[in-house]
Amino acid sequence: MRLLHTSDWHLGRSFHRVGLLDAQAAFLDHLVATVHAHEVDAVLVAGDVYDRAVPPLPAVELFDTALHRLAGAGVPTVMISGNHDSARRLGVAAGLIQRAGIHLRTDPAGVGTPVVLADEHGEVALYGLPYLEPALVRDRLGAAKAGHEAVLAAAMDRVRADLATRPAGTRSVVLAHAFVAGGEPSDSERDITVGGVAAVPAGIFDGVDYVALGHLHGSQTLTPRVRYSGSPLAYSFSETDHRKTMWLIDLGADGTITESVRLDCPVPRPLARIRGRLDDLLVDPALTPHEQAWVEATLTDPVRPAEPMARLAERFPHTLHLVFDPERTADDTGASYAQRLRDRSDQQIAEDFVAHVRGGAPLDGAERTVLYGAFDDVRVDTAEREAGR
């Protein structure tokens, strides 16, 4: 069975205030063309269909058009909700839409109920695990505790229990939206840390033939059977070096992956990060290939130059982001506030702040638990409000 694995469309998202709806439409054109050209048997969409819980109307219209085209292609599509989606909104009319071959899996209670497809070698059970917010689904799934690993383990227990009731030789596929250990994040994914932990071990998915992951925006192979497709478009300059693709996976008669191919997605405009003094950037011949790219420029001038964006735009008209990182003398090792916070989670920043205001004393275990609990409460409250509860 030939599977096309994609995720993280983020319909409605912009790139540094540049609208991407046309680029997203071009990607969906490419997706449908790929389904036909490669004779795909099923499309897997591993979450974050939209960029936010209440997407703008043009994004909804684009999604609606995509559903009609995928249904018209006659190829089954299995789609789960991600942490950016409102599961309840995305899942509206799922039962009706299923009649057209579009299987929306947004309810955590249904993780053990697969979409069953068949080819000449027998049945393939496809299980959709939507993004599982631990505090919201722990009780529903009977998880031992409220953490990503615990709720995913409980969900996979249901998957394996259902799979055990099926005929011998039934192949299995899981779609999941999660941060799996070994994956490389970028700046454009929303933090899903709970209790100081975001990642779960890849071994949690043991027992199935292929795991189609969403959430991280770079295409990655964690094991031959566990992969991220990545987002089809770049959503931050941290993705400058990403190759945006979809996975074409051939699942053999015995569940082995007989072939895996990365299929490139259309690139609306390349990204470039350039760095140096402004006057040097404006004349450096090595930067000529970046003149039509979306540019993030880091200026190292010791003194901020006048009108830097306007001057950069003369050579790089698509400059979108300007960063100042002045060259420092040997005795000046200070870092900007933004630099000090880079790569630090919300919890880490809060811990540092608490330690700072009380003279450097770090949080003890009990205090850290309270702080993590507060962040989790805010996340749950936000999730419930976005879900319209």
C-alpha positions in Angstrom: 0.0 0.0 0.0 1.4 3.4 -1.0 1.0 6.2 1.6 1.6 9.9 1.2 2.5 11.4 4.6 2.2 15.1 5.2 1.5 17.4 8.2 1.6 20.9 9.6 -0.1 22.8 6.8 -0.9 25.7 9.2 -3.5 27.1 6.8 -3.9 30.8 7.5 -0.4 31.4 8.8 1.8 34.2 7.5 5.5 34.6 7.4 6.7 37.8 9.1 3.4 39.4 8.1 3.7 38.1 4.5 0.5 36.2 3.6 1.1 32.6 2.5 -2.4 31.6 1.4 -1.4 31.5 -2.3 1.7 29.4 -1.4 -0.5 27.1 0.7 -2.9 26.8 -2.2 0.0 25.9 -4.5 1.1 23.2 -2.1 -2.4 21.7 -2.1 -2.4 21.7 -5.9 0.9 19.9 -5.7 -0.5 17.4 -3.2 -3.4 16.5 -5.3 -1.2 16.2 -8.4 1.2 13.9 -6.5 -1.7 11.7 -5.4 -2.5 11.1 -9.1 1.0 11.0 -10.4 2.3 8.4 -7.9 -0.9 6.4 -7.7 -1.2 6.9 -3.9 -3.5 4.6 -2.0 -4.0 6.8 1.1 -3.1 10.3 2.2 -2.0 10.8 5.9 -2.2 14.3 7.4 -0.6 14.3 10.9 -2.2 17.4 12.4 -2.0 21.2 12.5 -4.2 21.6 9.5 -4.9 25.2 10.6 -2.6 27.6 12.3 -5.0 28.6 15.1 -8.2 27.3 16.7 -10.4 29.9 15.0 -8.9 30.2 11.5 -9.6 33.0 9.1 -12.3 32.4 6.5 -10.0 32.2 3.5 -8.1 29.4 5.3 -11.4 27.5 5.9 -12.4 28.0 2.3 -9.0 26.6 1.1 -9.4 23.6 3.4 -12.9 23.0 2.1 -11.6 23.1 -1.5 -8.8 20.6 -0.6 -11.3 18.2 1.0 -13.4 18.3 -2.2 -10.4 17.7 -4.4 -9.1 14.8 -2.3 -12.6 13.2 -2.2 -12.8 13.7 -5.9 -9.5 11.9 -6.4 -11.1 8.8 -4.9 -8.2 8.3 -2.5 -8.9 7.8 1.2 -7.5 10.6 3.5 -6.9 10.1 7.2 -6.4 13.4 9.1 -5.9 14.2 12.8 -6.0 17.4 14.7 -2.8 19.0 16.1 -2.1 21.3 18.9 -2.8 24.4 16.8 -6.2 23.1 15.7 -9.5 23.2 17.6 -10.3 19.5 17.6 -14.0 20.1 18.0 -14.2 22.6 15.2 -12.0 20.5 12.8 -14.1 17.4 13.6 -17.5 19.0 12.8 -19.4 16.7 10.4 -16.7 14.1 10.5 -19.2 11.3 10.3 -20.8 12.8 7.2 -17.4 13.7 5.6 -16.3 10.1 6.1 -18.8 9.0 3.5 -16.6 10.8 1.0 -13.5 9.0 2.1 -12.1 11.8 4.3 -11.5 10.4 7.8 -11.1 13.1 10.4 -9.8 11.8 13.7 -10.1 14.5 16.4 -11.7 12.7 19.4 -9.3 11.1 21.8 -11.9 8.5 22.7 -11.6 7.1 19.2 -7.8 6.4 19.2 -8.4 2.6 19.3 -10.9 2.6 16.3 -9.0 2.5 13.1 -9.8 3.4 9.5 -9.5 0.0 7.8 -8.3 -0.1 4.2 -7.4 -3.1 2.0 -5.2 -3.9 -0.9 -4.3 -7.2 -2.6 -2.3 -8.3 0.4 -5.0 -7.8 3.0 -6.1 -5.1 5.5 -4.3 -2.1 6.8 -5.6 -0.5 10.0 -4.8 3.2 10.3 -5.2 4.7 13.8 -5.5 8.4 14.3 -4.1 9.8 17.6 -5.0 13.6 17.6 -2.9 15.9 19.7 -3.5 14.8 23.3 -3.3 17.6 25.9 -2.4 15.6 29.0 -4.5 17.4 31.5 -7.6 17.2 29.3 -7.4 13.6 28.2 -5.8 11.8 31.2 -9.0 10.6 32.7 -10.6 9.8 29.4 -7.8 7.5 28.4 -7.1 6.1 31.9 -3.5 7.3 31.9 -1.4 6.8 35.0 -0.6 10.5 35.2 -0.9 13.7 33.3 2.1 13.8 31.1 2.7 13.4 27.3 4.3 10.0 27.7 1.6 8.7 30.0 -1.3 9.7 27.7 0.4 8.6 24.5 1.2 5.2 26.2 -2.5 4.9 27.2 -3.6 5.7 23.6 -1.1 3.2 22.2 -2.4 0.5 24.6 -5.8 1.0 23.0 -4.2 0.7 19.6 -2.4 -2.5 20.4 -5.5 -3.9 22.1 -7.6 -3.4 19.0 -4.9 -4.6 16.7 -4.7 -7.9 18.7 -8.4 -8.6 17.8 -7.7 -8.3 14.1 -6.8 -11.1 11.7 -3.2 -12.2 11.7 -1.1 -10.3 9.2 -3.1 -7.1 9.5 -0.7 -4.2 8.9 -0.9 -1.1 11.1 -0.2 2.6 10.7 -0.5 5.3 13.4 -0.8 9.0 12.9 0.3 11.1 15.9 1.0 14.7 16.7 3.7 14.9 19.3 7.3 15.8 20.1 9.2 12.5 19.9 12.7 12.3 21.4 15.4 12.5 18.8 13.5 15.0 16.7 15.0 18.4 15.9 12.7 21.3 16.6 12.6 24.8 15.0 11.5 28.2 16.2 8.0 27.9 14.7 6.5 25.1 16.7 4.3 26.0 19.7 5.8 24.8 23.0 3.9 21.8 24.4 6.0 21.2 27.5 4.1 19.8 30.4 5.7 19.5 33.8 9.1 20.4 32.3 8.9 17.5 29.8 7.9 17.8 26.1 9.4 14.8 24.3 8.3 11.2 24.5 10.4 8.1 23.5 10.0 6.7 20.0 9.6 3.2 21.6 6.2 4.2 22.8 5.0 3.4 19.2 6.4 -0.2 19.2 4.2 -2.8 17.6 3.0 -0.9 14.6 4.4 -0.9 11.1 4.6 2.8 10.3 4.2 6.0 12.4 3.3 9.2 10.6 4.3 12.1 12.9 3.4 15.7 12.9 4.4 18.7 15.0 8.1 19.3 14.2 8.5 21.3 11.0 11.6 19.5 9.7 11.4 16.3 7.7 13.1 13.6 9.9 13.6 9.9 10.2 13.8 8.8 13.8 13.7 5.2 12.9 12.8 3.6 9.5 9.2 3.2 10.9 8.9 6.5 12.7 9.1 9.7 10.7 8.2 13.3 10.6 7.1 14.7 7.2 7.7 18.3 8.4 5.7 21.3 7.2 5.3 21.9 3.5 6.4 25.6 3.8 8.9 27.3 6.0 7.3 29.3 8.9 10.4 30.7 10.5 14.0 31.6 9.5 15.2 28.8 11.6 13.9 26.6 8.8 16.3 28.2 6.2 18.2 25.0 5.7 15.1 22.7 5.6 14.2 20.8 2.5 10.4 20.8 2.5 9.0 17.5 1.5 6.3 14.8 1.9 7.1 11.1 2.5 6.0 8.6 -0.1 5.9 5.3 1.8 5.4 1.8 0.3 4.1 -0.7 2.9 4.8 -4.2 1.8 2.7 -7.3 2.3 4.3 -8.2 5.6 4.3 -4.6 6.9 7.9 -3.8 6.0 8.7 -0.5 4.4 9.8 -1.5 0.9 10.5 2.1 -0.3 10.5 5.6 1.2 11.0 8.6 -0.9 11.0 12.3 -0.1 9.0 14.3 -2.6 9.8 18.0 -2.7 7.2 20.7 -2.1 6.9 23.9 -4.1 9.1 26.7 -2.7 7.4 30.1 -3.0 10.6 32.0 -2.3 13.9 30.8 -0.8 15.0 31.9 2.6 18.4 33.5 3.5 20.1 34.5 6.7 22.9 37.1 6.2 25.2 38.6 8.7 27.7 41.4 8.8 28.2 45.2 8.8 25.6 47.0 6.7 28.1 48.5 4.2 29.6 45.1 3.6 26.3 43.4 3.1 25.4 45.9 0.4 28.4 45.1 -1.8 29.4 41.5 -1.0 29.2 39.6 -4.3 28.8 36.3 -2.4 25.3 37.4 -1.4 24.1 37.9 -5.0 22.1 34.6 -4.9 20.0 35.9 -2.0 18.9 39.1 -3.6 15.4 37.7 -4.4 15.1 35.6 -1.2 13.2 36.4 1.9 16.0 37.7 4.1 16.8 37.9 7.8 19.7 40.3 8.2 21.8 40.4 11.3 23.8 43.7 11.5 27.0 43.6 13.4 27.9 47.4 13.1 29.2 48.6 16.5 26.8 51.6 16.1 23.4 51.1 14.7 23.4 52.6 11.1 20.8 55.0 9.9 17.8 53.7 8.0 19.1 50.1 7.9 15.9 48.5 6.5 15.5 51.0 3.7 19.1 50.6 2.7 19.0 46.8 2.8 15.8 46.8 0.7 17.7 48.5 -2.1 19.6 45.3 -2.7 17.4 42.8 -0.9 13.8 43.9 -1.6 12.3 41.0 0.4 14.1 41.7 3.7 11.6 40.7 6.4 13.5 40.6 9.6 16.3 42.8 11.0 18.5 41.8 14.0 21.1 43.9 15.7 24.1 42.1 17.2 26.9 44.7 17.5 30.5 43.6 17.4 31.9 43.7 20.9 35.3 44.4 22.3 37.2 41.7 24.2 36.1 43.1 27.5 32.5 43.5 26.5 30.8 40.1 26.7 27.3 41.3 27.4 24.4 39.7 25.6 21.0 41.1 24.7 17.9 40.1 26.6 16.6 38.3 23.5 19.9 36.4 23.2 19.8 35.3 26.9 16.3 33.9 26.4 17.0 32.1 23.2 16.3 28.4 23.3 14.8 28.6 26.8 11.3 27.4 27.6 8.7 29.5 29.4 9.2 27.5 32.5 13.0 28.0 32.4 12.5 31.8 32.0 10.1 31.9 34.9 12.5 29.9 37.1 15.3 32.3 36.3 13.1 35.2 37.1 12.1 33.9 40.5 15.7 33.1 41.3 16.8 36.6 40.3 14.2 38.5 42.4 15.2 36.6 45.5 18.9 37.0 45.3 19.9 34.0 43.2 18.2 31.2 45.3 16.9 28.5 42.9 13.5 26.9 43.2 13.3 23.7 45.2 11.3 20.7 44.0 8.0 21.7 45.5 8.2 25.2 44.2 9.1 23.9 40.7 6.1 21.6 40.8 3.8 24.5 41.7 5.3 26.6 38.9 4.9 23.8 36.3 1.3 23.3 37.5 0.5 27.0 36.9 1.8 26.8 33.4 -0.2 23.6 32.8 -3.3 25.3 34.1 -2.9 28.2 31.7 -2.4 25.8 28.8 -5.5 23.8 29.7 -7.5 27.0 30.2 -6.4 28.2 26.8 -7.1 24.9 25.1 -10.6 24.8 26.6 -11.4 28.4 25.5 -10.1 27.6 22.0 -12.3 24.5 21.9 -15.3 26.7 22.9 -16.0 24.9 26.1 
